[in-house]
Amino acid sequence: MRIEKESIVSFINYNYTPIKKKQVFTRVLLSWGLSVIIYLINQSLIVILFTGNVLVTGYATKLISASKITLKQQNLFVGIQSINLSVILVVASYRFAILNSKDNMPLLLILLALIVVNIGFLFVLVFHLIKKGAYNREASNNTSITRWSFIGSFSGFIAARLFINDTSQDPNAIFLSVMLMIIAFLENFESMFLLKYLLQVYLEKQNKL
């Protein structure tokens, strides 16, 4: 990895605000609440909806019971929780998209694949910003993140229109489906906390922290 240690550390510490245990609980509660609502709408996809929640809840329980939440633990929790929430939002988008239709598993797989591609794109973008030392210059990086957040939400809108349009005869359901997909794309930006965690592990293995 041809990136200066200082730039990596700057990214890891960028905008760091210690998370409170109440916030950990609230994030987990939000994921469970949305999952239950989606499940009540249609009693299927239970494995996708609840597997991530169980894993995130297990780790959250460890954090809440700990005397102090470290930066490394916080990054891992926020990263996996944001990805889990994105998946839940995608499932919700899919549910509204097929509200008056039969199950369309290829559509769900496409929507989930778009989230994976979006995360991969985000990681590549962040690596590029780290290499440029953008996280050493707070104002400059804020501009970059704002720009790419807009692009991410626009990409979510385009993807939703391409794959969700014409799947339901209810325009209100289509509107909700598109909005949920856009929110899922925006929520993906917190997945960079998982990248922070992975870089911390990398530096520790290299005995640089």
Steps between C-alpha positions, in 0.01 A plus 500: 500500500672815378331741736672699771428387855416860597228515233348171618499612864343833399220311325445269797474796739305721258188653663531262795233548763471231769175310463277474804351170613154654459582563134610139457168383646301744283674385181426136577139580592454685168621199301272261689203736473532535122550125460187417700291750299622352169435148626144592602437636150606169349611196699795402283874568471527447875856368469623814319313732736601350832840331455684833482302634794595202717871544420495878554300462822750247632788741444298796633432306821875458544553876457220598737633269769858626459640768728615706200443485124831534316544674165564163335183347646297806402621488141413131468155546652403805294635338183315169528186664636481742206541217249234299682263799495569552127403138434179543703413815303564316172266219609240763593545663158455161334188427703330822391617448141315167477211599724242396240713236329652161563843455658782591265822365649719609204391859571592468869840355411563785255411761763726333758779478242468875440563560869813281488625687192428832671704394805787389277489832315501687832804306624691576178406868528610519865831329420555764233424780747731347761781474247452867411513592870147641481423396857788716616312798364159504663336770290614348172379156596162627614450637149592164347270305729209738431555469126516122505205473738294685239630272225424196714141607563455582130637156409251345739220692329611387152540138613161503666331646193666247270423186697193588707290688246208300356524229769190628679180663378480721809684832443517566873669163557749576221575842653564346843713229342718753317540717811602201713760400242648851502515495883671160482768647271550796734519270804777313320736792557534395862648172379830689481517447878553133418790609280636700795484185711675290234776760466546503877543122493745538210711757683500296819624197309774716352592617852439860398253596770 
